[in-house]
């Protein structure tokens, strides 16, 4: 459903941000 896609997109976005911050922190 649209809600499921929105939740999935939010989860992926959150994981992506964490991965990006980790990459930046590790340098």
C-alpha positions in Angstrom: 0.0 0.0 0.0 1.0 3.7 -0.2 1.6 3.7 3.6 3.8 0.7 3.3 5.9 2.3 0.5 6.2 5.5 2.6 7.3 3.5 5.6 9.8 1.6 3.6 11.2 4.7 2.0 11.5 6.3 5.4 13.4 3.3 6.7 15.7 3.2 3.7 16.3 6.9 4.1 17.2 6.5 7.8 19.6 3.7 7.1 21.1 5.6 4.2 21.7 8.6 6.5 23.3 6.5 9.2 25.6 4.9 6.6 26.5 8.3 5.2 27.3 9.7 8.6 29.3 6.6 9.5 31.3 6.9 6.2 32.0 10.6 7.0 33.0 9.8 10.6 35.3 7.0 9.5 36.7 9.3 6.7 
